[in-house]
Amino acid sequence: MTCHACTEDQLVEQPDIALFAELGWTTVSAMEEVFGAGGRLEDLPKAYSDELFRTKCNVLFEHVYEAYMGDGASVYSGGA
């Protein structure tokens, strides 16, 4: 992928959405979100159990460990 073809969607949003799906999280577009009562984000969990929090942290750690090799190389930059 050349730099002129890189977009925020390709470099940030799509990898994040994939990671969130791996973590079992649901994603929504909040671009036009109404904050407060009646907003779509109102249904977000207030907190996770300790066990679920540790599980999600472990999945995130494994993803970062496997996807980023140092010196700016990552599976997303073609450096793998």
Summary of the structure (lengths in Angstrom):
residues: 80
radius of gyration: 15.9
end to end distance: 13.5
largest distance: 45.0
contacts: 135
relative contact order: 0.10
helix: 50%
strand: 6%
